[in-house]
């Protein structure tokens, strides 16, 4: 089995036809959930997966479509096996992540009452490669999203870029491809309107062809069907589909 990526969902925060943009990195003996939005537990089940298959969850930033499902995931793991799942996040995110977890709890929730009670919280140093398993290395890259709020995109195995929510960074993307040898880019995409805290499709279309040809689009709105065939060399990722890396 090679390393694979299954998208549990591909939708943006407001999508109703798609689950939150969360992924499942699959490898022999180690599976990593990338973000855990409010819909992630349902999306995991809809994709034919179980929380028992997940070794760790990594959070890129604290918005609800990326971290709002943590209380429910914790409830499932504690009720189902009594274990604490490992939670990975950049060290600078942890305090805000603890606060967002607390705020996500409902009054009648059976979930553990704090992030540290719920998970084995493991901070990762940004800009440093971390070996998660024999097949998976991960580096967190700080990328701009909302002023004053930390957000981290991912470099997987040194040559695959997986974006968090981020403002368009053309020179950065060119550097990844032409100087660092990145061969696949999974990039968030705002389909309409001016993008102030995300990357617009119109922005990505300005990239050179050799860069566009490496890009798969995710984190899109319910308007996605209207844009089929209008993305040049870039392709839309589909939820629940397993992609070889």
C-alpha positions as MATLAB code, in Angstrom:
seq = 'XXXXXXXXXXXXXXXXXXXXXXXXXXXXXXXXXXXXXXXXXXXXXXXXXXXXXXXXXXXXXXXXXXXXXXXXXXXXXXXXXXXXXXXXXXXXXXXXXXXXXXXXXXXXXXXXXXXXXXXXXXXXXXXXXXXXXXXXXXXXXXXXXXXXXXXXXXXXXXXXXXXXXXXXXXXXXXXXXXXXXXXXXXXXXXXXXXXXXXXXXXXXXXXXXXXXXXXXXXXXXXXXXXXXXXXXXXXXXXXXXXXXX';
ca = [
       0.000    0.000    0.000;
       1.350    3.393   -0.950;
       0.494    6.522    1.022;
      -2.988    7.718    0.072;
      -5.283   10.642    0.832;
      -9.013   10.175    1.278;
     -11.005   13.379    1.479;
     -13.666   13.008    4.162;
     -15.139   16.260    2.882;
     -14.237   18.967    0.397;
     -16.590   21.814    1.308;
     -15.960   25.251    2.711;
     -17.379   26.438    6.025;
     -20.775   27.267    4.478;
     -21.218   24.318    2.108;
     -24.314   22.183    2.599;
     -23.711   19.700   -0.240;
     -20.243   18.752    0.973;
     -18.774   17.885    4.347;
     -16.121   20.147    5.891;
     -12.772   20.053    4.114;
     -11.057   17.353    6.183;
      -8.785   14.577    4.954;
      -7.545   11.164    6.032;
      -3.925   10.343    5.244;
      -3.666    6.573    4.879;
      -0.439    4.600    5.143;
       0.617    1.119    6.302;
       0.172    1.057   10.055;
      -0.567    4.766   10.492;
      -3.593    6.892    9.580;
      -3.733   10.635   10.212;
      -6.877   12.754   10.134;
      -6.119   16.218    8.774;
      -8.465   18.596   10.575;
     -11.644   17.614   12.362;
     -14.459   19.999   11.528;
     -17.974   19.866   12.912;
     -19.044   17.369   10.233;
     -15.939   15.142   10.469;
     -17.421   12.333   12.626;
     -20.382   12.005   10.226;
     -18.099   12.270    7.204;
     -15.840    9.545    8.582;
     -18.818    7.196    8.853;
     -20.149    8.188    5.413;
     -16.748    7.372    3.916;
     -16.942    3.876    5.371;
     -14.293    4.575    7.994;
     -14.191    4.273   11.772;
     -12.453    6.393   14.377;
     -10.750    3.135   15.386;
      -8.710    3.350   12.170;
      -7.362    6.804   13.050;
      -4.074    6.984   14.949;
      -3.875   10.772   15.292;
      -5.623   13.977   14.301;
      -3.790   17.102   13.178;
      -5.365   20.556   13.366;
      -4.238   23.317   10.988;
      -6.182   26.146   12.677;
      -9.048   26.636   15.098;
     -12.070   27.513   12.932;
     -15.074   25.251   13.490;
     -14.910   23.613   10.056;
     -11.388   22.487   10.963;
     -11.596   21.850   14.705;
     -15.278   21.927   15.739;
     -15.671   18.130   15.615;
     -13.033   17.419   18.245;
     -15.494   17.044   21.175;
     -17.550   14.471   19.261;
     -14.427   12.619   18.111;
     -13.220   12.539   21.712;
     -16.599   11.240   22.885;
     -16.507    8.453   20.298;
     -12.968    7.366   21.109;
     -13.484    7.401   24.864;
     -16.847    5.619   24.688;
     -15.738    3.166   22.023;
     -12.320    2.149   23.293;
     -11.450    4.245   26.314;
      -8.308    5.449   24.584;
      -6.952    8.926   24.078;
      -6.244    9.681   20.451;
      -3.088   11.691   19.745;
      -3.756   15.291   18.753;
      -1.035   17.096   16.792;
      -0.857   20.854   16.346;
       1.695   23.614   16.115;
       2.677   24.747   19.590;
       1.440   28.335   19.030;
      -2.057   26.982   18.276;
      -2.567   25.046   21.467;
      -3.962   27.697   23.803;
      -6.523   28.894   21.258;
      -7.302   25.267   20.431;
      -7.983   24.521   24.084;
     -10.320   27.509   24.211;
     -12.139   26.574   20.999;
     -12.584   23.007   22.276;
     -14.142   24.308   25.478;
     -16.498   26.575   23.536;
     -17.511   23.710   21.225;
     -18.868   21.646   24.112;
     -22.618   21.590   24.585;
     -24.215   21.594   28.021;
     -25.298   17.948   27.796;
     -22.191   16.712   25.984;
     -20.700   13.432   27.189;
     -17.354   14.472   25.737;
     -14.323   14.978   27.994;
     -14.424   18.495   29.374;
     -11.003   19.678   28.241;
      -8.709   19.134   25.288;
      -6.032   17.570   27.474;
      -8.517   15.188   29.066;
      -9.749   14.246   25.610;
      -6.476   13.777   23.703;
      -2.779   13.099   24.051;
      -1.877   16.636   23.028;
       1.433   16.707   21.163;
       2.867   20.050   20.067;
       4.826   20.199   16.807;
       7.503   22.755   16.060;
       6.676   24.649   12.824;
       9.227   24.686    9.993;
      10.708   21.415   11.259;
      10.210   18.000    9.604;
       8.554   15.492   11.955;
       8.585   11.741   11.344;
       5.143   10.361   12.169;
       5.695    6.850   10.830;
       8.017    4.949    8.520;
       6.066    6.297    5.546;
       4.980    9.768    6.694;
       6.936   12.902    7.465;
       5.238   16.218    8.074;
       6.338   19.830    8.220;
       4.050   22.654    9.349;
       4.358   25.862    7.345;
       2.849   29.075    8.685;
       0.616   30.554    5.965;
      -1.512   33.726    6.209;
      -5.251   33.409    6.725;
      -6.714   35.912    9.217;
      -4.567   38.640   10.694;
      -3.452   37.754   14.199;
      -4.628   34.124   13.949;
      -2.152   31.289   13.439;
      -2.755   28.856   10.582;
      -0.461   26.141    9.270;
      -0.332   24.412    5.918;
       1.400   21.036    5.516;
       4.374   19.716    3.576;
       3.978   15.941    3.399;
       6.981   13.720    2.726;
       8.882   16.727    1.443;
       7.100   16.959   -1.905;
       3.339   17.296   -1.349;
       1.773   20.588   -0.258;
      -1.616   20.573    1.499;
      -2.917   24.056    2.183;
      -4.775   25.233    5.197;
      -7.133   28.156    4.591;
      -4.758   30.773    3.217;
      -4.449   34.036    1.343;
      -3.033   33.611   -2.165;
       0.771   33.305   -2.095;
       1.964   33.048   -5.727;
       5.695   33.422   -5.105;
       5.529   30.828   -2.353;
       3.777   28.344   -4.653;
       6.315   28.969   -7.421;
       9.149   28.350   -4.967;
       7.570   25.112   -3.771;
       7.392   23.760   -7.310;
      10.483   25.161   -9.007;
      12.974   25.195   -6.151;
      11.754   22.580   -3.688;
      10.440   19.998   -6.148;
       6.881   19.770   -4.856;
       4.965   17.462   -7.203;
       1.393   17.720   -5.883;
      -0.548   20.653   -4.431;
      -3.888   20.287   -2.657;
      -5.137   23.854   -2.453;
      -8.180   25.528   -0.948;
     -10.263   27.461   -3.460;
     -12.852   30.225   -3.123;
     -14.920   30.002   -6.295;
     -16.573   33.442   -6.416;
     -16.054   36.982   -5.234;
     -12.924   38.777   -4.068;
     -10.862   36.654   -1.696;
      -9.597   38.499    1.373;
      -8.834   35.590    3.710;
      -8.871   32.717    1.194;
      -7.433   31.992   -2.266;
      -9.762   32.700   -5.185;
     -10.017   30.453   -8.224;
      -9.322   33.542  -10.323;
      -6.020   33.927   -8.427;
      -4.971   30.332   -9.012;
      -5.754   30.692  -12.721;
      -3.020   33.352  -12.973;
      -0.332   30.819  -12.037;
       1.900   29.373  -14.773;
       0.692   26.210  -16.475;
       3.390   24.002  -14.943;
       2.201   24.986  -11.453;
      -1.512   24.773  -12.249;
      -1.036   21.246  -13.583;
      -0.021   20.087  -10.094;
      -3.006   21.620   -8.272;
      -6.088   19.802   -7.031;
      -8.841   22.053   -5.661;
     -10.606   21.596   -2.324;
     -12.489   23.633    0.300;
     -15.030   24.905   -2.229;
     -18.632   26.081   -2.074;
     -21.873   24.473   -3.229;
     -21.383   26.340   -6.528;
     -18.725   23.834   -7.552;
     -20.836   22.178  -10.336;
     -21.054   25.554  -12.113;
     -17.256   25.632  -12.371;
     -16.650   22.176  -13.784;
     -14.490   22.547  -16.888;
     -13.533   26.131  -15.982;
     -10.425   25.448  -13.915;
      -7.793   25.041  -16.674;
      -5.374   22.232  -15.753;
      -6.560   22.099  -12.141;
      -8.971   19.397  -10.989;
     -11.570   19.332   -8.241;
     -11.050   16.837   -5.464;
     -14.102   14.764   -4.562;
     -15.127   13.789   -1.051;
     -14.670   10.134   -0.040;
     -12.430    9.445   -3.053;
      -9.022    7.904   -2.243;
      -6.098    9.549   -4.053;
      -2.676    7.902   -4.336;
       0.204   10.139   -3.330;
];
